[in-house]
Amino acid sequence: MKITAWRILQARHLPCAFTGQGARDYPGRWNKRGTPVVYTAGSLSLAAMEMLAHLGSADVLNLYMSIPIRFDDSLCRQLAIADLPADWAADPAPASTRAVGEKWANDALSAILAVPSAIIQIETVFILNPVHPDFSKIAIGDASEFRFDPRLLKAKP
C-alpha cells in the first residue's frame, strides 16, 4: 500500500530538507544529536501541529513550505504505543525514545520508522533515515507554500 506523508519546513531549509541535517544538529524525540533523520507526518494537518508545537513566535508563520512524500508501506517499521517506553510521550522528550530511534537508525532496520505522534496519539509520525539504502525509494514531491493561520498562535485567556 502507498502512503503519503508531509514535511513542513522553513523555505530557507529547502536545499537540505531530506538530508537529516536539521535533526542531526537539533535532536528530536526519536534521535540524538549527530544522527541524521527526517521527521514527517501522516497528514498535512498533523505536520502543522507538530511544527506549531515548536514555534516560539508568530513572526515566521509565512515562511514555510510543505512537501509531500510517497512510499510503499513495506519500507516502514511500525511501532505501536504498546511497543514504546512508558514515558514515550513526555515533554521534554525522554532519553528512552531517543534510544529507540537511535537503535533503529544505527542498525538500519528500515528506511522509515512509523511511530505514534506525541501530540495526537492515534496519528502517525514517519521518521526517515536518509542514509538507509532504501531511502531512494521514497518519492519526494514538489514543495509548495504553506501558510499557518495566525489564529493558531493567539494567546487565549
N, C-alpha and C positions, 0 to 999 in steps of 0.2 A: 504494500500500500504506500502511496506517495503522501508525504507530509509537507505542509507549508509552514514555515516559521518566519519570524520577523526580527530584525535588528534595527534599533533606533540609536542614532549617534549624532553628535555634532558634525556639521558639514565639514569642518576643518580636519576631521579624522577620517574622511572617506578613503584616502590613499592607503591607510593601514587597517581598514575596517575588519578584515578577516585574517590578519596576521597573528592576533593574540597579544599584540604589543601592549594594549591598554590594560588588560587583566594581568599581564606579566609584571607591569610596573605598579599597578594598583590592584592588589589581590581582592578577590570577591569571596562569596560564601563557599565556593567549591574549588578554589585554587589558592596556593601560596604565592608570594612574590617570587618571580623568576620562572613561573610556569605559564607558558602562553596558552590561553584558551579564549574562546569567543562565546559570549553569552547572547542567546536569542530566546524568544518566547513563542509559544504555540499560537498566539493571536496578536494582532496589532495592538489591541486594547491592553493586553497583558504586558506587552513590551513597553507601552506608555506608562502603565502603573509601575513597572519595575524601574523605569527611568525616573519617574517622579519621586520615588522613594529616596533617591539620591541627590535630587536637585536642592540647592540651597536658596535659589533666587529666581524670581520670575523674569529677570532681565534677559535671560538666554533662551526663552521659550520659542523664539522664532528662528533659531539657528540649527534646527535639527533636520535630519533626513531619515527616511525609512527604507529598508531594503528587504525584499522577500527572498527567502531561500527555499528550495525544494529538494527533498531527498527521500530515498526509499527507507521505510522503517527497519529494513534489515541492517542498516548502518548504525542503529541505536542499541544501546544497552539501557534498559528501563529499570529504574529503581522506584519502588512504591514506598509510601510512608513507613510501612512495616519493616522495610529493609534499612531504614536510616537510623542514626543515633537518636536517642530520646530528645536531645536538645537541638535537633537539626534546624528548627525554625527560630531559634533565639536571636535576639538583637542586642549587641552586635553578633555577627556570625561566629559560631564557635569553632575551635580548632578541630573538633570531631568531623565536621563536614569538609573542611579543607583536607583532612587526612583521606576521606573517601574519594574526593576529587583528584587528589594527588596520586593515589594508587591507580585510579582509572587512567589518568593521563600518562603517567610514567610507565605503566605496564602496557600501554596502547591497546586497551581492552576493546575499544570500538572508536569509530570516528566521532560519534555523538553519544553523549550521556543525557538521558531524559530523566528529569527529577521533578518532584512537585515544587510549585512556587511557594516560597515562604509567605508571600502576600495573599495569594488566593490558592489555597492548598489543593483544590480539585483541578487546577490548571497546571500546565507543564512548561518548564523551562528546559530548553535544549542547549547543552554546552558542547561546543565544537572543539575538536582537537586539531589545530591547523598543521601539526606535524605528523599526524597519522597517515599512513599510506592511502587510505580510502577517502581522505579529505577532498580529493579532486572529483569525487563522485557527487559532491554536493553542488547543486546548480544555484548560482548566485544571480539574482535578478538585478534589474536596474534600480538605482536609487531615485527616490522622489522626495520632494519637500514634505516635511511633516510639521504641522503646526499644533502645538498644545493650546487648548482653550485656557486663557489666563485665569478663568474662574477656578480652575483646579488648584491653584496655589493661593487663593484668597484665604486670609485668616478668618476663621469663624469664632464668634464668642462662645 
